[in-house]
Amino acid sequence: MPLGRWFSHWFSAIVVVLLGVTAVSTGAIAQISSGNTYTIGGIDVDVTAADAIKAREQGIREAQSRAAKMLVERMVAPEDRSKVPPLDAARLDGMIRGVEFARERTSPNRYIATLSVVFAADPVKAWLGQSGIAISETVARGALVIPLWKGKNGVEALDDRNPWRDAWRALDTSGSAVPVTVVRGDGLDQSAVSVEEAYVGDVSALARLNERYRAPTIIVAIVEGDKNGPLTVGGIRYDTQTGARSEIAKVTVADAGQLADAARKMHAKLDEDWRGIAVVRRDSQAALDVVVPIRALSDWVQVRQRLGAVPAVKSVFVRSLESDRAEVRLEYFGTQEQLQRTLAQAGLQLNKDADQWRLQAR
Protein backbone atom coordinates (compact mmCIF):
# COMPACT_ATOMS: atom_id res chain seq x y z
CA MET A 1 0.00 0.00 0.00
CA PRO A 2 1.44 3.45 -0.91
CA LEU A 3 2.63 5.44 2.09
CA GLY A 4 0.18 8.30 1.51
CA ARG A 5 -2.80 5.93 1.34
CA TRP A 6 -1.57 4.05 4.44
CA PHE A 7 -1.26 7.26 6.44
CA SER A 8 -4.68 8.47 5.28
CA HIS A 9 -6.24 5.16 6.31
CA TRP A 10 -4.40 5.15 9.64
CA PHE A 11 -5.24 8.81 10.29
CA SER A 12 -8.95 8.23 9.60
CA ALA A 13 -8.98 5.27 11.96
CA ILE A 14 -7.30 7.13 14.76
CA VAL A 15 -9.62 10.14 14.34
CA VAL A 16 -12.54 7.78 14.93
CA VAL A 17 -10.80 6.54 18.06
CA LEU A 18 -10.11 10.09 19.20
CA LEU A 19 -13.77 10.92 18.83
CA GLY A 20 -14.37 8.13 21.29
CA VAL A 21 -12.54 10.09 23.97
CA THR A 22 -15.49 12.41 24.39
CA ALA A 23 -17.85 9.47 24.58
CA VAL A 24 -15.71 7.72 27.16
CA SER A 25 -15.35 10.83 29.28
CA THR A 26 -19.07 11.50 29.10
CA GLY A 27 -19.82 7.93 30.06
CA ALA A 28 -17.53 8.19 33.05
CA ILE A 29 -19.33 11.31 34.23
CA ALA A 30 -22.71 9.65 33.85
CA GLN A 31 -21.43 6.63 35.72
CA ILE A 32 -20.33 8.78 38.63
CA SER A 33 -23.77 10.30 39.03
CA SER A 34 -25.94 7.27 38.39
CA GLY A 35 -23.77 4.22 39.07
CA ASN A 36 -23.94 1.81 41.96
CA THR A 37 -21.76 3.81 44.38
CA TYR A 38 -24.94 5.33 45.82
CA THR A 39 -26.91 2.09 46.00
CA ILE A 40 -26.33 -0.25 48.93
CA GLY A 41 -28.02 -3.61 48.43
CA GLY A 42 -28.45 -6.92 50.17
CA ILE A 43 -29.27 -5.52 53.62
CA ASP A 44 -31.03 -8.16 55.72
CA VAL A 45 -33.27 -7.06 58.59
CA ASP A 46 -35.22 -9.07 61.14
CA VAL A 47 -37.15 -6.83 63.55
CA THR A 48 -39.75 -7.52 66.23
CA ALA A 49 -42.03 -4.74 67.50
CA ALA A 50 -45.47 -4.14 68.99
CA ASP A 51 -47.20 -4.76 65.66
CA ALA A 52 -46.42 -5.44 62.01
CA ILE A 53 -46.54 -1.77 60.97
CA LYS A 54 -44.08 -0.66 63.64
CA ALA A 55 -41.82 -3.62 62.91
CA ARG A 56 -41.72 -2.69 59.23
CA GLU A 57 -41.01 0.97 59.97
CA GLN A 58 -38.25 0.02 62.39
CA GLY A 59 -36.78 -2.47 59.90
CA ILE A 60 -36.62 0.08 57.11
CA ARG A 61 -35.07 2.66 59.43
CA GLU A 62 -32.48 0.11 60.56
CA ALA A 63 -31.64 -0.75 56.94
CA GLN A 64 -31.23 2.93 56.07
CA SER A 65 -28.90 3.52 59.02
CA ARG A 66 -26.78 0.48 58.19
CA ALA A 67 -26.70 1.49 54.53
CA ALA A 68 -25.33 4.92 55.46
CA LYS A 69 -22.48 3.27 57.39
CA MET A 70 -21.75 0.94 54.47
CA LEU A 71 -21.78 3.91 52.09
CA VAL A 72 -19.12 5.62 54.20
CA GLU A 73 -17.01 2.45 54.15
CA ARG A 74 -17.32 2.33 50.37
CA MET A 75 -16.59 5.99 49.67
CA VAL A 76 -14.22 7.12 52.43
CA ALA A 77 -10.72 5.84 53.11
CA PRO A 78 -10.28 4.22 56.56
CA GLU A 79 -7.99 7.00 57.82
CA ASP A 80 -10.65 9.64 57.06
CA ARG A 81 -13.71 7.93 58.52
CA SER A 82 -13.26 9.52 61.94
CA LYS A 83 -13.79 12.91 60.23
CA VAL A 84 -17.23 12.00 58.87
CA PRO A 85 -19.80 14.49 60.26
CA PRO A 86 -22.59 13.18 62.53
CA LEU A 87 -25.74 12.07 60.74
CA ASP A 88 -29.12 12.75 62.33
CA ALA A 89 -32.42 11.25 61.22
CA ALA A 90 -33.58 14.34 59.34
CA ARG A 91 -30.41 14.57 57.27
CA LEU A 92 -30.46 10.83 56.58
CA ASP A 93 -34.01 11.15 55.26
CA GLY A 94 -32.92 13.96 52.96
CA MET A 95 -30.15 11.83 51.50
CA ILE A 96 -32.28 8.80 50.62
CA ARG A 97 -33.80 8.65 47.16
CA GLY A 98 -35.69 5.41 47.73
CA VAL A 99 -35.78 1.89 49.16
CA GLU A 100 -36.06 -1.25 47.04
CA PHE A 101 -37.49 -4.46 48.47
CA ALA A 102 -35.92 -7.71 47.28
CA ARG A 103 -38.10 -9.78 49.60
CA GLU A 104 -40.43 -9.16 52.52
CA ARG A 105 -42.12 -11.36 55.09
CA THR A 106 -44.32 -10.15 57.93
CA SER A 107 -46.11 -11.62 60.93
CA PRO A 108 -48.28 -9.89 63.57
CA ASN A 109 -45.21 -8.37 65.27
CA ARG A 110 -42.21 -9.27 63.10
CA TYR A 111 -40.68 -7.97 59.87
CA ILE A 112 -38.08 -9.89 57.84
CA ALA A 113 -36.75 -8.45 54.60
CA THR A 114 -33.82 -7.90 52.26
CA LEU A 115 -33.59 -4.27 51.16
CA SER A 116 -31.56 -1.97 48.93
CA VAL A 117 -31.19 1.69 49.86
CA VAL A 118 -30.63 4.22 47.09
CA PHE A 119 -28.96 7.49 48.08
CA ALA A 120 -29.03 10.79 46.19
CA ALA A 121 -25.52 11.76 45.15
CA ASP A 122 -25.55 15.51 45.80
CA PRO A 123 -26.78 15.42 49.44
CA VAL A 124 -24.27 12.64 50.22
CA LYS A 125 -21.37 14.62 48.76
CA ALA A 126 -22.54 17.75 50.62
CA TRP A 127 -22.63 15.82 53.90
CA LEU A 128 -19.22 14.22 53.49
CA GLY A 129 -17.73 17.39 52.06
CA GLN A 130 -18.37 19.35 55.27
CA SER A 131 -15.07 18.18 56.71
CA GLY A 132 -13.09 18.33 53.48
CA ILE A 133 -12.99 14.53 53.17
CA ALA A 134 -11.85 13.15 49.82
CA ILE A 135 -14.43 10.68 48.60
CA SER A 136 -14.62 7.99 45.96
CA GLU A 137 -17.18 9.25 43.45
CA THR A 138 -17.13 6.34 41.02
CA VAL A 139 -18.90 3.00 41.03
CA ALA A 140 -17.47 0.12 43.01
CA ARG A 141 -14.81 -1.82 41.13
CA GLY A 142 -15.82 -5.47 41.35
CA ALA A 143 -13.16 -8.15 41.01
CA LEU A 144 -13.16 -11.85 40.15
CA VAL A 145 -10.76 -13.73 42.42
CA ILE A 146 -9.16 -16.99 41.31
CA PRO A 147 -7.52 -18.54 44.40
CA LEU A 148 -4.77 -20.98 43.39
CA TRP A 149 -2.55 -23.23 45.47
CA LYS A 150 0.73 -24.49 44.04
CA GLY A 151 2.23 -27.36 46.00
CA LYS A 152 4.97 -29.86 45.31
CA ASN A 153 2.74 -31.68 42.80
CA GLY A 154 1.83 -28.55 40.84
CA VAL A 155 -1.19 -26.23 40.85
CA GLU A 156 -4.29 -27.73 42.44
CA ALA A 157 -7.61 -27.89 40.58
CA LEU A 158 -9.92 -24.87 40.40
CA ASP A 159 -12.59 -26.66 42.43
CA ASP A 160 -10.18 -27.90 45.10
CA ARG A 161 -11.23 -27.15 48.68
CA ASN A 162 -8.32 -25.67 50.58
CA PRO A 163 -7.75 -22.99 53.28
CA TRP A 164 -6.87 -20.35 50.67
CA ARG A 165 -10.13 -20.74 48.75
CA ASP A 166 -12.06 -20.91 52.04
CA ALA A 167 -10.38 -17.68 53.21
CA TRP A 168 -11.62 -15.80 50.15
CA ARG A 169 -15.11 -17.28 50.34
CA ALA A 170 -15.43 -16.20 53.98
CA LEU A 171 -14.31 -12.63 53.26
CA ASP A 172 -17.15 -10.09 53.39
CA THR A 173 -16.39 -7.39 50.82
CA SER A 174 -19.94 -6.27 50.02
CA GLY A 175 -19.50 -2.81 51.52
CA SER A 176 -16.06 -2.14 50.09
CA ALA A 177 -14.96 -0.28 46.96
CA VAL A 178 -13.85 -3.63 45.50
CA PRO A 179 -16.49 -6.31 46.16
CA VAL A 180 -15.12 -9.68 45.06
CA THR A 181 -16.61 -12.79 43.52
CA VAL A 182 -14.72 -16.05 43.96
CA VAL A 183 -14.51 -18.20 40.84
CA ARG A 184 -16.89 -21.16 41.00
CA GLY A 185 -14.34 -23.62 39.68
CA ASP A 186 -16.99 -25.85 38.12
CA GLY A 187 -16.90 -27.61 34.75
CA LEU A 188 -17.68 -24.43 32.80
CA ASP A 189 -14.80 -22.58 34.44
CA GLN A 190 -12.40 -25.45 33.93
CA SER A 191 -13.27 -25.68 30.25
CA ALA A 192 -12.53 -21.95 29.85
CA VAL A 193 -9.19 -21.84 31.65
CA SER A 194 -6.72 -24.38 32.98
CA VAL A 195 -5.03 -23.85 36.33
CA GLU A 196 -1.71 -23.55 34.51
CA GLU A 197 -3.08 -20.78 32.27
CA ALA A 198 -4.52 -18.97 35.28
CA TYR A 199 -1.27 -19.36 37.20
CA VAL A 200 0.79 -17.60 34.51
CA GLY A 201 -1.94 -15.03 33.86
CA ASP A 202 -2.69 -16.06 30.28
CA VAL A 203 -4.74 -13.09 29.05
CA SER A 204 -6.64 -15.02 26.36
CA ALA A 205 -7.67 -17.74 28.80
CA LEU A 206 -8.71 -15.21 31.46
CA ALA A 207 -10.80 -13.41 28.84
CA ARG A 208 -12.58 -16.68 28.00
CA LEU A 209 -13.32 -17.23 31.67
CA ASN A 210 -14.54 -13.66 32.08
CA GLU A 211 -17.21 -14.11 29.41
CA ARG A 212 -19.12 -15.77 32.23
CA TYR A 213 -18.40 -13.28 35.03
CA ARG A 214 -17.98 -9.93 33.23
CA ALA A 215 -15.69 -8.61 35.96
CA PRO A 216 -13.71 -5.39 35.35
CA THR A 217 -10.77 -6.79 37.32
CA ILE A 218 -9.40 -10.32 37.67
CA ILE A 219 -7.19 -11.26 40.60
CA VAL A 220 -5.21 -14.48 40.39
CA ALA A 221 -4.36 -14.95 44.09
CA ILE A 222 -1.61 -17.53 44.49
CA VAL A 223 -0.32 -19.45 47.49
CA GLU A 224 2.84 -21.52 47.03
CA GLY A 225 4.26 -24.09 49.41
CA ASP A 226 3.40 -27.08 51.57
CA LYS A 227 0.27 -26.70 53.71
CA ASN A 228 2.24 -27.47 56.87
CA GLY A 229 5.11 -25.10 56.26
CA PRO A 230 5.89 -21.50 55.37
CA LEU A 231 3.82 -20.20 52.47
CA THR A 232 4.36 -17.50 49.85
CA VAL A 233 1.34 -15.40 48.94
CA GLY A 234 1.19 -13.21 45.82
CA GLY A 235 -0.51 -13.08 42.47
CA ILE A 236 -1.46 -11.16 39.35
CA ARG A 237 -3.96 -8.36 38.85
CA TYR A 238 -5.46 -7.88 35.40
CA ASP A 239 -7.72 -5.00 34.36
CA THR A 240 -10.07 -6.40 31.73
CA GLN A 241 -11.21 -2.94 30.63
CA THR A 242 -7.86 -1.27 30.04
CA GLY A 243 -5.52 -4.23 29.58
CA ALA A 244 -3.25 -3.14 32.45
CA ARG A 245 -1.51 -6.11 34.11
CA SER A 246 0.53 -5.96 37.31
CA GLU A 247 2.12 -8.24 39.87
CA ILE A 248 0.84 -8.43 43.44
CA ALA A 249 3.81 -8.20 45.79
CA LYS A 250 4.69 -11.48 47.46
CA VAL A 251 4.63 -11.94 51.23
CA THR A 252 5.47 -14.93 53.42
CA VAL A 253 3.18 -16.38 56.09
CA ALA A 254 4.07 -19.03 58.65
CA ASP A 255 1.32 -21.53 57.88
CA ALA A 256 -2.21 -22.05 56.51
CA GLY A 257 -3.70 -20.64 59.72
CA GLN A 258 -2.63 -17.16 58.61
CA LEU A 259 -4.24 -17.29 55.16
CA ALA A 260 -7.48 -15.64 56.26
CA ASP A 261 -5.48 -12.62 57.39
CA ALA A 262 -3.44 -12.71 54.17
CA ALA A 263 -6.64 -12.62 52.09
CA ARG A 264 -7.93 -9.65 54.12
CA LYS A 265 -4.68 -7.76 53.60
CA MET A 266 -4.58 -8.50 49.88
CA HIS A 267 -8.14 -7.27 49.50
CA ALA A 268 -7.39 -4.18 51.60
CA LYS A 269 -4.54 -3.33 49.21
CA LEU A 270 -6.85 -3.78 46.20
CA ASP A 271 -9.38 -1.51 47.91
CA GLU A 272 -6.71 1.08 48.67
CA ASP A 273 -5.36 1.03 45.11
CA TRP A 274 -8.81 1.49 43.61
CA ARG A 275 -9.56 4.37 45.96
CA GLY A 276 -6.31 5.95 44.76
CA ILE A 277 -7.89 6.10 41.31
CA ALA A 278 -11.49 6.71 42.30
CA VAL A 279 -11.01 9.43 44.93
CA VAL A 280 -11.22 12.91 43.45
CA ARG A 281 -10.03 15.96 45.40
CA ARG A 282 -11.81 18.88 43.79
CA ASP A 283 -10.21 21.60 45.87
CA SER A 284 -7.64 22.27 43.13
CA GLN A 285 -7.57 21.99 39.35
CA ALA A 286 -4.79 22.31 36.79
CA ALA A 287 -3.81 21.47 33.22
CA LEU A 288 -0.81 19.75 31.68
CA ASP A 289 0.43 19.45 28.10
CA VAL A 290 1.73 15.96 27.36
CA VAL A 291 3.06 14.01 24.40
CA VAL A 292 1.78 10.49 23.76
CA PRO A 293 4.23 8.41 21.67
CA ILE A 294 2.40 6.32 19.05
CA ARG A 295 3.93 3.31 17.32
CA ALA A 296 0.61 1.68 16.42
CA LEU A 297 -3.08 2.47 16.72
CA SER A 298 -3.29 0.16 19.77
CA ASP A 299 -0.94 2.49 21.68
CA TRP A 300 -3.44 5.32 21.52
CA VAL A 301 -6.39 3.01 22.19
CA GLN A 302 -4.75 1.86 25.43
CA VAL A 303 -3.96 5.38 26.58
CA ARG A 304 -7.43 6.64 25.69
CA GLN A 305 -9.18 3.78 27.52
CA ARG A 306 -7.09 4.18 30.64
CA LEU A 307 -7.54 7.95 30.77
CA GLY A 308 -11.29 7.43 30.50
CA ALA A 309 -11.17 5.27 33.63
CA VAL A 310 -9.52 7.98 35.78
CA PRO A 311 -12.07 10.34 37.40
CA ALA A 312 -9.31 12.81 38.32
CA VAL A 313 -8.87 13.54 34.60
CA LYS A 314 -11.54 16.14 33.90
CA SER A 315 -11.03 16.41 30.15
CA VAL A 316 -8.68 15.49 27.31
CA PHE A 317 -8.00 17.79 24.34
CA VAL A 318 -5.98 16.62 21.34
CA ARG A 319 -3.89 19.57 20.14
CA SER A 320 -2.15 17.83 17.25
CA LEU A 321 -1.83 14.38 15.79
CA GLU A 322 0.95 12.86 13.74
CA SER A 323 1.82 9.32 12.73
CA ASP A 324 4.20 8.83 15.66
CA ARG A 325 2.81 11.08 18.40
CA ALA A 326 -0.14 13.00 19.76
CA GLU A 327 0.06 16.26 21.66
CA VAL A 328 -2.61 16.32 24.33
CA ARG A 329 -3.76 18.73 27.01
CA LEU A 330 -5.04 17.14 30.20
CA GLU A 331 -7.26 19.03 32.61
CA TYR A 332 -7.25 17.33 35.99
CA PHE A 333 -8.18 17.66 39.64
CA GLY A 334 -5.53 17.61 42.37
CA THR A 335 -1.80 18.13 42.19
CA GLN A 336 0.70 17.01 39.58
CA GLU A 337 2.15 14.43 41.97
CA GLN A 338 -1.33 13.03 42.72
CA LEU A 339 -2.03 12.80 39.00
CA GLN A 340 1.17 10.82 38.42
CA ARG A 341 0.31 8.37 41.20
CA THR A 342 -3.27 7.99 40.00
CA LEU A 343 -2.24 7.42 36.39
CA ALA A 344 0.34 4.86 37.50
CA GLN A 345 -2.36 2.85 39.24
CA ALA A 346 -4.36 2.96 35.99
CA GLY A 347 -1.42 1.54 34.05
CA LEU A 348 -0.15 4.85 32.64
CA GLN A 349 3.31 6.30 33.07
CA LEU A 350 3.63 10.09 33.20
CA ASN A 351 7.14 11.46 33.43
CA LYS A 352 9.13 14.48 32.37
CA ASP A 353 11.82 14.22 29.71
CA ALA A 354 13.76 17.50 29.65
CA ASP A 355 11.02 20.14 29.36
CA GLN A 356 8.39 17.80 27.96
CA TRP A 357 5.87 15.55 29.74
CA ARG A 358 5.39 12.10 28.17
CA LEU A 359 2.43 9.81 28.77
CA GLN A 360 2.35 6.16 27.73
CA ALA A 361 0.91 2.80 28.74
CA ARG A 362 3.15 0.78 31.03
N, C-alpha and C positions, 0 to 999 in steps of 0.2 A: 504494500500500500504506500503511495507517495507520502512524503513527510507532511506536506500541507494538509492532505486529506486526513491523515492520522491525527494531526493536532486538532483539526476542526471537529472530528468525531469525539476525541478525548475531551476537548473544551466543552462541547455541548453536553456531554455526559456529566461532567463535573458541575456545570451550571445547574443542571437538574438537581444534583446532590446538594449544592449550595442553597437552592431554594428550599430544600428540606430543613435547613437550619431554623428558619422562621417557624415552620410547622412543629419541629421538635421543641423549640423554646416555648411556643404557645401551649403545646400539650403539657409541658412540665408545669407551667403556671396553672393550667386548669386542674392538674392533678393535685397541686398543693391545696387548692381551695375546695375541691370536691372529693378527694381521695379518702382512703380509709383511716388516715391519721385520726380523724375526729369521730370515728365510729368505734365503740368498744363493744364487742359481742361476746356471746357465750357466758353471760353472768347468771349463775344459778342462785336462786333464792328459795328459802323454805322458812316461812314465817307463820307463827301462831299468834292470834289476837282474839279480842272479844267476839268478833264476828267476821264473816267472810269479807265484807267491804273494808273493814279496818285492816285486816290481814293483807289484802291486796294493796291498799294504799301504802302500808308500811313496807311491803316487799318491793314496790316500785321505788320508794324513797331510798331504801337500802341499796338497791341496784344502782341508782343514780350516784349515790355517795361513793360506792366502790368503784364505779366507772370513772369518776373524777380522779380518784387516786391512781388508777391504772393509766389514765391519760397523762398524768404528770410523769409517771414512770416511763412512758413511751416517749414523751417529748422533751423531758428535762434530764440533763446529765446528773448522775448521782451526787456529784460534789455541789450542785446548785439547788438541790431539792429542799434544803433547809431554808432557802431564801423565798420559797413560794409563799405568796401572801395568804392569809387565812381566807377560808371560803364559807360564807354563811348561806343559809337556806335560800334567801332571796336572790343572791347572786348566782347560786347554782341553778335555780329555776330559769334565770335569764340566759344562761349559757346553753341550755338544753333545747335542741330543735325538735326532738321527738324520741319516743321509745318504741322499739319493735319487739313483738312477742313471738319467739320461736315455738314455745309451748306453754300452756297454762293448765293448772289443775287446782280446783278449789274444793273445800269441804266447809261445813258450817263455821269453823273458826281457823282454817288453815289455808295458806296460799303457797303453791309450789310452781315455779316457772323458770324458764330460761329466757333472758332478755338481752336486747342490744340497745345501747344508749347512744344516740346521735347528738353530737355537740355542734353548735354553730361556731365557725372558725374565728370570726372577729371578736366576739366577747371573750373567748378563751385566750386569744393573743393579748387582748387588753388586760385581762386579769394577770396573766403571767408576766406581761411586760412592765407591770408596776415596779418591780424590783430590778429591772434591767437584765432579766435572765435571758440568756440565749436559748432559743427553743428550736426543736426539729420541726420544720414546717412541711415536710414531705411525707408521703405514705410510708408505712412500715415496709422494710425490705426483707421479705420472706426468703428463707434459705432451705434448700434440700440438703440434708446431712446423710452422708454415706459412711457409717462407721465400719472400719476395716481393722482386722487383727492379723498381723503377720507373725507367725511363730516359726519354729524350726522346720516345719513341713510346708511352709509357704503361706499364702494368704487364705484365710478361712472363707467359707461360702457366705454369700450375701445374707442368707437366712439363718446363719449360725447364731445361736443364743450364747452370748458371752457378757461379761461385766461391762465391757465398753458400749455395746449396743444397749444394754439395760440402763446404763448411766444416761445416755441421750434420750431414751424413751421416758425416763422419769423426770427429765428436766422440764420445768414449766416456763415456757418463754412467751406465753400468750400476750402478756402485757408489755413486752419489750419492743424495741425498734426493729429487732430481727427475730420474728417468730420462726421457729424451725419445724420442718416436717422430716421425720426419719424415714428413709427409704424402706419400702415394704419387704423387699428381698424375695418376693415370690417368683413364680415361673416367668411372668411377663417381664419383670425387672432383669432376671438372669438371662433372658433371651436378648435383651437390649444391650447389656454390658456385662463383660466378664469381670471377675474380681481383679484379674491382672490388668485389664484396661483401666478400671477405676483407680487402681493403686498408682499407676503412672500418670493418671490424669489425661487419658486419651480424649481429646476434645470431641472427636466424631462420635465416639461411644457414649460420652456423657450427654451429647445432644440427642442421641437416640433415646436414651433413658428419659431425658427431660421432656420429650413429647408427651409423656404421661403426666408429669408433675407441673410443668410450666412454671418452674421456679426461676426468679431473676438471678439467684446466686446458688451455686452448688459448692458444698464443703465436703471434701473427701478427708475425713478425720481418721488418722491412722495411729494405731498402737503397734509397737514392735517389741517382741521379747517373749520370754516364757512367763506364763501366768503366775508362777511362784517367785519370780525374781524381779530385778529392776526392769522398768519398762520405759520406752521412749515414746513420747506423744508428739505428734505433729500433723502435717497434712498439706492439702492444696486447696486454695480458694479460686473459684472460676466464676467470673461474671458473664452470664449468658447473654446479657443485653449489649455489652460493650466489647466483649472478647478479652478483657483484662484477666490475666492469670498470675497468681502470686503464691509463694510458699508461706505456710504457717510455721512460725519459728518452733523448733523442737525443744521440748523440756523433758526432764527425767523424773519419774515418780518411783517410789520404793516398791510398790506392789499394786495388785488389782484393787485393793481396798481404797486406794486414793484416786481411782478413775472418775468417780462421781464429781469430786472436786476439780479434777482436770477438765472435765466436760463443762462445768460451770465457768471456769476461768477462760476456756477457749471461746465459749459463747459470749462472755463479757467483753472479750477483746473484739469479737465481731460487732457487737453492739456499739462499742466505743468507736470503732473505725467508721461504721455507718453514720453515727452521729457527727463525726468529723466532716462528713460530706453534707449531711442533711441539715445541720444547724447553720442558720443564717443570722449573722449579727448585722442588723440594718442601721447601726448608729454611725457608720461611715461608708462612703462609696467612692470609687476611683475608677480610672480607666488605664489600660495598658496596651501599647502597640506591640504585637508579636509577629514573628515570621514562622510559618508552618512549612517545613521542608516536605516536598512531595516527590516521591519516586514512582508511585503508582496511584491509581484512583482509590485503592483500598486504604492508603495512608490517610487521605482526607476523610474518608468515610469513618474510620476509627476515631479520629480526632473530633469530628462533628458529633458522633454518637455520644462520646464520653463527655464532651462539653454540655450536651443537652441533658445529661444526668446530674449536673452539678448546680444546685439551687443558688449557690453564691454567685454564679455567673449570670448577671442580669440580662445581657444582650451580647450578640456577636455581629460585628459588621466587617464584611470583606472589602478591603480597600483596593486590592489589586490581586490579579490571578495570572500566574504564568505556568508553564509546563512543569517547572520544578519547585515552585514555592507559591504560597499564598501569604499576603500581608493582611493581618486581621487586627481589628481593635476590639478588645474585650472590656466591657463595663461590668464591674463586679462590686460586691459588698465585702466589707472588711478590709484588712491590710494586705499588703503585697505578700508578706510572709505567710499569712493565713491562706491566701489563694494558692501559694505554692504547695503547702501541706495538703490542702483539699484536693487539688488537681492530682497530686501524687497518689492519694488514696483512690482516685478514679482512674488510675492507670495512665496519667499524663505527666510528662516531665517538662517543667518550666524552668529554664535557667538562662543566665545572661552570658552572652559571648561577646566580649568587648563592650560596645555600646548598644547591642541588639539583643532583645529577648527572643528566645526560640522555644517553640512549643511542639512536642511530638509525643506519640504514643510510646510507652515503655515496652 
